[in-house]
Amino acid sequence: MCTDNIKTAVVGIGNMGSAHAECISIGKIKGMVLSEVCDINTERLHAFASSHPGIDTYESFGKMLEKGKADAVIIAVPHRLHADFAEKALESGMHVMVEKPADITVSKAARMNKTAERSGKVFGIMFNQRTNSLFVKAREIVKSGGIGALESTIWIVTNWFRTQSYYDSGGWRATWAGEGGGVLLNQAPHNLDIWQWVCGMPNSVTAFCYTGLYHNIEVEDSAKLITRYKNGAQGVFITSTGEYPGTNRLEISGSRGKLVLENGKLKHWKLSMETGEVCRTSKESFASIPYEYCEYNQDRPETGHMGILQNFADAILYGSSLISPGSDGIYELMLSNAAYMSQWKHNAEIKLPLETAEFDKMLSKKIMTSHYSCDESYYGKGGTYQERWRVRWE
């Protein structure tokens, strides 16, 4: 634990990192002060330094670590570098918050998790949608047995519409070498995380990932996952960046009821009897089961990124439990890695946990033929958190 304000560094001050840096610098996170930032883009660094006097700037992450000024670091570099940077920071004795996804491969995420465990430092990941009270309530209901045993779940989240201009804004975007994947690795990690956070991890994934269905890109902009769970339950996950206006609807059915999250509401049907029992014992062909119906609205604001950062600070200062432990990042990444492997193996069913060596080999082949361009010219507005990063129901 720390007893003073946590001196915090931000590595990568592009679109997301600059928002984190600005949030801390203006005192939005109690117990945190911004001490330094690091980025390989000199123009970006100079612009930040001119508007934030007194904050140290570094072009080299290694040099920043050598100085040893910061207690904690937020990693907001390209996906493929998350684990490498996080491990170096952890080994240097720093607490670490890594942006999502954990990395681009389960193997690197697993290695990072082991390094974090050995370090004894606080390690978090930026799954900001875990602060949405409807998802928190859904998890509470499912985990407490409020809908009985899981029978099926389907999440349609197709309100991630993006234009070709978006993908053309940086040479690294939507490439295997630059970003490591498409909609499953960029837009949908939050949803995949919430899905497994509420319903648990499945035993297998079968997927259909469509490359460049709506855009001129080398990775998927549409994906459909079919999952199987240990108890025989099944799940479906559908997402894309090419549909408009799109849908965001999560349905979870169990042996004692059903949950539906849509349009900013959580609906809960709680059955008086198990469906299986009624099936076995009822003499009626079309039996009805009495149920109690509850409806929940979002009862508090979604604290988002600031909520996760405040929780991270509280964990360092006071030992609070993390809302989003860094080790959890491996789960949603395993779902997307398995989906890619399924597609590459002619839509085969991929058993979990993932065979990482085989996946890494297959991904390496994709990277070798990637059209990645190390273009650092685009990094968005930055500076403030944007509404598009919150849960959107429309």
C-alpha positions in Angstrom: 0.0 0.0 0.0 1.0 3.6 -0.6 0.4 6.3 2.1 0.9 9.3 -0.2 -0.6 10.3 -3.6 0.2 7.8 -6.3 2.7 9.2 -8.8 1.3 7.9 -12.1 2.7 7.7 -15.6 0.8 7.2 -18.8 2.5 5.4 -21.7 1.0 6.1 -25.0 -0.8 9.5 -25.1 -2.9 8.9 -28.2 -6.7 8.8 -28.3 -7.2 6.8 -25.1 -4.0 7.5 -23.2 -4.3 11.3 -23.4 -7.8 11.1 -21.9 -6.4 9.1 -19.0 -3.6 11.6 -18.6 -5.9 14.6 -18.7 -8.3 13.0 -16.2 -5.5 12.5 -13.6 -3.8 15.8 -14.3 -7.0 17.8 -13.4 -7.5 15.9 -10.2 -10.4 13.7 -11.1 -8.9 10.6 -9.4 -8.5 11.0 -5.7 -5.1 9.8 -4.5 -3.5 10.0 -8.0 -1.2 12.6 -9.5 0.2 12.7 -13.0 4.0 12.6 -12.9 5.1 11.7 -16.4 4.0 10.6 -19.9 5.8 8.6 -22.6 5.2 8.4 -26.3 7.4 7.7 -29.4 5.6 10.6 -31.3 7.7 13.7 -30.5 5.1 16.1 -31.9 2.5 14.6 -29.6 4.9 14.9 -26.6 5.7 18.5 -27.3 2.1 19.4 -27.6 1.4 17.7 -24.3 4.3 19.3 -22.5 3.3 22.8 -23.7 -0.2 22.4 -22.2 1.0 20.5 -19.0 4.0 22.2 -17.6 5.8 20.3 -14.9 4.9 16.9 -16.2 8.0 14.9 -17.3 8.0 13.6 -20.9 9.9 10.6 -22.4 10.2 9.2 -25.8 11.7 6.0 -24.4 9.8 3.7 -22.1 13.1 2.2 -20.9 14.4 5.7 -19.9 11.2 6.4 -18.0 11.6 3.2 -16.1 15.2 4.0 -15.3 14.2 7.2 -13.6 11.9 5.3 -11.3 9.7 8.3 -10.4 6.3 6.9 -10.9 4.5 4.4 -8.5 2.0 3.3 -11.1 1.6 3.3 -14.9 -1.3 3.2 -17.3 -0.4 1.3 -20.5 -2.1 2.7 -23.6 0.1 1.6 -26.4 -0.9 -0.6 -29.4 -2.5 -3.9 -28.5 0.4 -6.0 -29.5 2.7 -4.2 -27.0 0.4 -4.3 -23.9 1.9 -7.4 -22.3 5.6 -6.5 -23.1 5.2 -3.0 -21.5 3.2 -4.2 -18.6 5.7 -6.9 -17.7 8.6 -4.4 -17.8 6.7 -2.0 -15.5 5.7 -4.8 -13.1 9.3 -6.0 -12.9 10.4 -2.5 -12.2 8.2 -2.4 -9.1 5.3 -0.4 -10.5 1.5 -1.0 -10.2 0.0 -1.4 -13.7 -3.3 -0.6 -15.4 -3.4 -2.0 -18.9 -5.8 -0.9 -21.6 -8.0 -3.5 -23.2 -7.4 -6.0 -24.7 -4.8 -7.6 -22.6 -2.7 -8.2 -25.7 -3.3 -9.9 -29.0 -2.6 -13.5 -27.9 -3.6 -15.6 -24.9 0.0 -16.8 -24.6 1.3 -13.3 -24.0 -1.6 -12.5 -21.6 -0.8 -15.7 -19.6 2.8 -14.7 -19.3 1.8 -11.2 -18.2 -0.5 -12.6 -15.6 2.3 -14.8 -14.1 4.6 -11.8 -14.0 1.9 -9.8 -12.2 1.3 -12.5 -9.7 5.1 -12.8 -8.9 5.4 -9.0 -8.5 2.8 -8.6 -5.8 1.7 -5.3 -7.4 -1.8 -4.1 -8.2 -2.6 -5.1 -11.7 -5.8 -4.0 -13.5 -7.3 -3.8 -16.9 -9.6 -1.1 -18.4 -12.9 -2.9 -18.7 -14.8 0.3 -17.9 -18.2 -1.2 -18.8 -18.1 -3.3 -15.7 -19.1 -0.1 -13.9 -22.6 -0.2 -15.5 -25.1 -1.0 -12.8 -27.3 -3.1 -15.2 -24.4 -5.5 -15.9 -23.5 -5.6 -12.2 -27.1 -6.5 -11.4 -27.3 -9.1 -14.2 -24.1 -10.7 -12.8 -25.4 -10.7 -9.3 -28.7 -12.4 -10.4 -26.9 -15.1 -12.5 -24.2 -15.9 -9.9 -26.8 -16.1 -7.1 -28.9 -18.6 -9.0 -31.6 -16.1 -9.8 -32.3 -17.8 -13.2 -31.2 -21.3 -12.2 -28.8 -23.2 -14.4 -27.7 -21.5 -17.6 -29.6 -22.9 -20.7 -28.8 -20.4 -23.4 -27.5 -16.9 -24.0 -27.4 -14.6 -27.0 -25.8 -11.2 -27.4 -26.5 -9.2 -30.5 -24.2 -6.1 -30.4 -24.1 -4.6 -33.9 -24.2 -0.9 -33.0 -20.4 -0.5 -33.6 -20.9 1.2 -37.0 -17.6 2.5 -38.5 -16.9 4.0 -41.9 -14.1 3.3 -44.3 -12.7 6.7 -43.3 -12.3 5.4 -39.8 -10.2 2.5 -40.9 -8.2 4.6 -43.3 -7.3 7.1 -40.5 -4.2 5.1 -39.5 -2.1 2.5 -41.3 -2.1 0.3 -38.2 -5.8 0.1 -38.0 -7.6 -3.2 -39.0 -4.4 -5.0 -39.8 -3.1 -8.3 -38.3 0.3 -6.8 -37.6 -0.8 -3.5 -36.3 -4.0 -4.2 -34.4 -4.1 -8.0 -34.2 -7.7 -8.3 -35.4 -10.9 -6.5 -36.2 -14.2 -5.9 -34.4 -13.6 -8.8 -31.9 -10.3 -7.3 -30.8 -11.1 -3.6 -31.1 -14.7 -2.8 -30.5 -16.2 -6.0 -28.9 -13.7 -6.9 -26.1 -15.9 -5.0 -23.6 -18.9 -7.1 -24.6 -17.0 -10.4 -24.6 -15.7 -9.6 -21.2 -19.1 -8.8 -19.8 -20.6 -11.9 -21.4 -18.1 -14.2 -19.7 -18.2 -12.1 -16.5 -21.9 -12.7 -16.2 -22.4 -16.1 -17.8 -19.0 -17.7 -17.2 -16.5 -19.1 -19.8 -17.7 -21.7 -22.3 -16.0 -25.0 -23.1 -15.8 -24.4 -26.8 -16.2 -21.8 -29.6 -17.2 -22.2 -33.2 -17.0 -19.0 -35.2 -17.7 -17.3 -38.6 -15.5 -14.3 -38.9 -16.1 -12.4 -42.2 -13.1 -10.4 -43.5 -13.9 -7.1 -45.1 -17.6 -7.8 -45.4 -18.4 -4.1 -45.2 -15.0 -2.4 -45.5 -11.8 -2.7 -47.4 -9.8 -4.2 -44.6 -7.8 -7.3 -44.0 -9.5 -8.4 -40.7 -13.0 -9.2 -39.7 -15.7 -6.5 -39.5 -18.5 -9.1 -38.8 -18.4 -12.1 -36.5 -20.7 -14.8 -35.2 -19.6 -17.0 -32.3 -21.4 -20.2 -31.2 -20.4 -21.4 -27.7 -21.0 -24.5 -25.6 -20.9 -24.6 -21.8 -20.0 -27.4 -19.5 -23.6 -28.1 -18.5 -24.7 -28.3 -22.2 -25.9 -24.7 -22.5 -25.3 -22.8 -25.7 -24.5 -19.2 -26.5 -24.4 -17.0 -29.6 -22.5 -13.7 -30.0 -23.1 -11.5 -33.0 -21.2 -8.3 -33.8 -20.2 -6.1 -36.7 -19.1 -2.6 -37.6 -21.1 -2.4 -40.8 -24.8 -2.4 -39.7 -26.8 0.7 -38.9 -28.6 1.5 -36.7 -27.6 -1.7 -35.1 -28.8 -3.6 -32.0 -27.5 -4.1 -28.4 -29.5 -6.9 -26.8 -28.3 -9.5 -24.3 -30.6 -12.4 -23.4 -29.8 -15.0 -20.8 -32.1 -17.9 -20.2 -31.9 -20.4 -17.3 -33.9 -23.2 -15.8 -35.6 -20.7 -13.4 -36.0 -17.6 -15.5 -34.7 -15.2 -18.0 -32.9 -11.9 -18.2 -33.0 -9.4 -21.1 -30.8 -6.3 -21.3 -31.9 -3.8 -23.9 -32.7 -0.1 -24.3 -31.1 0.7 -21.0 -33.3 -1.7 -19.0 -32.8 -5.1 -17.3 -35.9 -7.3 -17.4 -36.0 -10.4 -15.1 -38.6 -13.2 -15.3 -38.3 -15.4 -12.2 -40.0 -18.7 -12.5 -41.8 -20.4 -9.6 -40.6 -23.8 -10.8 -37.8 -25.3 -12.8 -38.6 -25.7 -16.5 -37.2 -29.2 -16.4 -39.5 -30.2 -13.5 -42.6 -28.9 -15.3 -41.5 -30.6 -18.5 -41.3 -34.0 -16.7 -44.4 -33.8 -14.5 -47.0 -31.6 -16.2 -50.0 -33.4 -17.8 -50.6 -30.3 -20.0 -49.2 -30.1 -23.5 -48.8 -26.3 -23.3 -48.2 -25.7 -19.6 -47.7 -22.2 -18.2 -45.3 -21.5 -15.3 -46.2 -18.7 -12.9 -43.4 -16.1 -12.6 -42.5 -12.9 -10.9 -41.4 -10.1 -13.2 -39.0 -7.4 -12.2 -37.6 -4.5 -14.2 -34.5 -2.5 -13.4 -33.3 0.8 -14.6 -29.8 2.1 -14.3 -29.8 3.3 -10.7 -26.5 5.1 -10.8 -24.3 6.8 -13.4 -21.9 4.6 -15.3 -18.5 5.8 -13.8 -16.7 4.2 -16.7 -12.9 4.9 -17.1 -12.8 7.2 -14.1 -14.5 4.6 -11.9 -12.0 1.9 -12.9 -9.1 4.3 -12.3 -10.5 5.4 -8.9 -10.9 1.7 -8.0 -7.3 1.1 -9.1 -6.1 3.9 -6.9 -8.1 2.7 -4.0 -6.6 -0.8 -4.4 -3.1 0.6 -4.2 -3.8 3.0 -1.3 -6.3 1.0 0.8 -6.2 -2.6 -0.5 -9.7 -2.4 -2.1 -10.8 -5.3 -4.3 -10.4 -4.6 -8.0 -13.5 -4.3 -10.2 -11.5 -5.4 -13.1 -8.4 -7.4 -12.2 -5.7 -7.5 -14.9 -5.7 -11.3 -14.8 -9.3 -11.3 -16.1 -8.2 -9.9 -19.4 -7.2 -13.4 -20.6 -10.8 -14.6 -20.8 -12.3 -12.3 -23.4 -9.1 -12.6 -25.3 -9.4 -16.4 -25.3 -12.8 -16.0 -26.9 -11.6 -13.9 -29.7 -8.4 -16.0 -30.3 -10.6 -19.1 -30.4 -13.0 -17.4 -32.9 -10.1 -16.6 -35.2 -8.7 -20.1 -35.0 -12.1 -21.6 -35.7 -12.4 -19.5 -38.8 -8.9 -20.4 -40.0 -9.7 -24.1 -39.4 -12.8 -24.0 -41.6 -15.1 -23.0 -38.8 -14.1 -25.9 -36.6 -15.2 -26.2 -33.0 -12.3 -25.0 -30.8 -12.0 -26.5 -27.3 -11.1 -24.2 -24.4 -8.7 -23.6 -22.8 -7.1 -22.6 -26.1 -4.1 -24.4 -27.7 -1.9 -21.3 -27.7 1.1 -22.6 -29.6 -1.1 -23.5 -32.6 -2.9 -20.2 -32.5 0.4 -18.2 -32.3 1.7 -20.0 -35.3 -1.4 -19.3 -37.3 -1.5 -15.7 -36.3 2.2 -15.3 -37.2 1.4 -16.3 -40.8 -1.3 -13.7 -40.9 1.1 -11.0 -39.6 3.7 -11.9 -42.3 1.3 -11.0 -45.1 -0.3 -8.0 -43.3 -0.4 -4.6 -44.9 0.5 -2.9 -41.7 1.9 0.6 -41.9 3.6 2.2 -38.9 1.6 5.4 -39.3 1.5 7.5 -36.1 -0.1 10.6 -37.7 -3.6 9.9 -36.4 -4.3 9.8 -32.7 -7.7 11.3 -32.4 -8.9 14.3 -30.3 -7.8 12.9 -27.0 -7.9 14.8 -23.8 -11.4 13.8 -22.6 -13.4 10.6 -22.4 -15.9 10.3 -25.2 -19.5 9.1 -25.0 -18.9 6.4 -27.6 -16.7 4.6 -25.0 -19.7 4.1 -22.6 -22.4 1.4 -22.9 -24.6 2.3 -25.9 -28.0 0.7 -26.2 -28.8 2.3 -29.6 
